[in-house]
Amino acid sequence: MKNKSVFLQDLTQKDYKETWDYQTELLQEIVDTKIFNRRNNTTNKTKNHFLFVEHPHVYTLGKSGDLANLLLNEEQLKEKGATFYKINRGGDITYHGPGQIVGYPILDLENFFTDIHKYLRLLEETIILTIAEYGLKGTRSEGETGVWLDVGTPFARKICAMGIRSSRWVTMHGFALNVNVDLGYFDNIIPCGIRGKAVTSMEAELNKKLDLEEVKQKILKHFKRLFEIRKIYTTI
């Protein structure tokens, strides 16, 4: 029987590497359950998780990314108070920092649907519907995962980056929505390896700071509906 419940944890502010390790641990627990079931012909339910987190200043480069898209050397990273990691998600380089809502769904897609393309499109739709509640019209840009504003114009700009990894249909990594983030940190990279396109935030577009907790609740509302989740359990 498919488990369509999700355990939610808000990690508040947490180091990137610690959170990456925690994601890996949760993913491996789910994978181990699936392996055990197949070896023993059992039907133990697999868990699903959703993590919210804000990271200290950090740049991450996906497995197919180009290090040349990081425009800082090691000394300059220290001066900026930032760290850097090459990681195992898809996509190129991005930035995480305070004022940004990062969401990491760790789902067994066999509980929902086995389609990575659909998974990414539903994550995008979750963000598109969320920012629409604030009067922002988010759209997709063909061949460029994430959520954008004013696609097809000289003013196209990305408001939410996405990059995932999956193993045996279990997902990790996820999305980063720029809410009240300091956009100056994006000047130190070629975001997502895409030249000539800007990055924006909800604060920059609306000219006001937003309540992060309110935005998180709207994300969860749309995520729950789109993924047809039965129940979300909040854990500490």
SEVEX-618145 format. One record per residue (C-alpha): x, y, z. Coordinates in steps of 0.001 Angstrom, whole numbers, padded with zeros to 6 digits, always signed. Layout:
# residues N
XYZ
...
This chain:
# residues 236
+000000+000000+000000
+001356+003419-000948
+002196+005837+001844
+001137+009373+000947
+001909+010912+004323
+004912+013208+004778
+007009+014068+007836
+007813+017785+007912
+010824+019238+009713
+011806+022899+009812
+015526+022868+010521
+015547+026707+010732
+019168+027799+010144
+021546+024909+009583
+024948+024345+008012
+024811+023114+004415
+027043+020056+004904
+025181+018945+008040
+021882+019211+006171
+023279+017357+003148
+024440+014535+005431
+021021+014433+007100
+019251+014251+003735
+021546+011394+002729
+020745+009557+005959
+016973+009891+005423
+017270+008823+001770
+019335+005764+002732
+016772+004684+005346
+014073+004707+002667
+016286+002874+000158
+017189+000253+002793
+013486-000380+003454
+012873-000883-000270
+015815-003277-000580
+014637-005235+002478
+011104-005493+001052
+012330-006859-002264
+014705-009358-000709
+012174-010631+001798
+008977-010232-000213
+007567-007893+002431
+005512-004701+002121
+006817-002388+004841
+005800+001198+004092
+008508+003652+003122
+008582+007111+004684
+008465+010494+002964
+010081+013649+004348
+010069+017369+003648
+012753+019626+005127
+012684+023412+005311
+015999+025144+006029
+017914+028414+005752
+021629+027996+005098
+024515+030305+006022
+026166+031769+002895
+027163+028853+000643
+027736+028126-003039
+026989+024640-004374
+027986+023161-007723
+026029+020266-009272
+027727+017140-010574
+027648+018344-014190
+028452+021961-013322
+031424+024036-014431
+033713+025322-011666
+034470+028350-013869
+030981+029604-012985
+032254+030359-009465
+033900+033776-009741
+035646+033712-006349
+038852+032054-005207
+039277+030403-001816
+040486+033600-000117
+037603+035643-001541
+035112+033036-000327
+036469+033490+003199
+036179+037260+002894
+032520+036857+001933
+031930+034509+004868
+030833+031824+002405
+031613+028150+001880
+031633+026042-001296
+030646+022428-002004
+030618+020292-005130
+027587+018064-004662
+025632+015202-006208
+022502+016945-007501
+021765+017920-011066
+022233+021467-012296
+025129+023892-012188
+026071+026454-009525
+023765+028276-007140
+023833+030251-003913
+022033+029642-000623
+021828+032102+002224
+019719+033823+004887
+016324+035023+003710
+016003+032184+001216
+013542+029328+001738
+015181+026032+000834
+012934+022985+000567
+014218+019415+000428
+011520+016828-000325
+012878+013333+000362
+010100+011302-001204
+009765+007731-002322
+008232+008495-005698
+006879+004944-005843
+004367+006242-003272
+003250+008887-005779
+004365+008381-009407
+007575+007205-011042
+008277+010156-013307
+011169+012548-012563
+010010+015019-015223
+006571+015218-013593
+008192+015570-010173
+010189+018623-011266
+007205+020194-013003
+005084+019798-009841
+007828+021371-007717
+007871+024295-010134
+004082+024520-010013
+004203+024583-006200
+006360+027713-006338
+004426+029294-009218
+001181+029004-007231
+002855+030253-004047
+004256+033467-005528
+000996+034039-007417
-000613+034643-004023
+001639+037700-003791
+000770+038945-007269
+003903+037580-008987
+003508+035735-012287
+006043+032920-012292
+006600+030797-015384
+008886+028079-016710
+011728+028689-019143
+012154+025909-021686
+015235+023827-020950
+015975+025747-017733
+014605+024134-014584
+013217+026491-011958
+010763+029384-011785
+011258+032622-013708
+009638+036021-014209
+009196+037718-017599
+010450+034772-019654
+010929+035643-023323
+011812+039266-022607
+015182+041003-022059
+014174+041236-018386
+013882+037475-017689
+015024+036711-014150
+015042+033623-011947
+013297+033680-008584
+013589+030001-007644
+016368+027524-008470
+015924+023744-008462
+018211+020738-008553
+017557+017187-007454
+019055+013738-007172
+017198+010428-007031
+018205+006899-006103
+015801+003975-006550
+013054+006595-007050
+013889+008349-003756
+014546+012082-004130
+016822+014522-002324
+017914+018160-002723
+015108+020374-004065
+014350+024079-004489
+015593+027446-003244
+013079+030310-003321
+014562+033796-003020
+012367+035629-000535
+014355+038240+001441
+017795+037093+000300
+020785+039401-000317
+020985+039266-004127
+024514+040677-004096
+025864+037184-003400
+024664+036054-006831
+027124+038513-008401
+029914+036118-007429
+028683+033321-009708
+027150+032727-013110
+023876+031434-011607
+022959+027963-012867
+025630+028482-015544
+023264+030753-017497
+024851+033968-018751
+022914+037159-019349
+019915+036403-017138
+019338+038029-013787
+018276+036670-010412
+015553+038275-008327
+013709+037834-005043
+010186+038323-003773
+011431+041260-001682
+013007+042941-004728
+009861+042462-006820
+007401+043587-004153
+009649+046214-002528
+009019+044843+000962
+010247+042094+003251
+008013+039064+003567
+007164+036809+006486
+009123+033600+005794
+006797+031478+007931
+003780+032685+005954
+005488+031857+002656
+006413+028374+003948
+002788+027662+004854
+001661+028642+001367
+004333+026375-000156
+003119+023464+001970
-000510+024094+001027
+000213+023862-002694
+002731+021020-002298
+000156+018962-000390
-002549+019472-003006
-000379+018915-006084
+001216+015741-004721
-002115+014518-003289
-000578+014087+000145
-002955+012615+002720
-001371+014102+005825
+001647+016155+006842
+003111+015335+010258
+005208+018078+011836
+008258+016770+013678
+010940+018534+015693
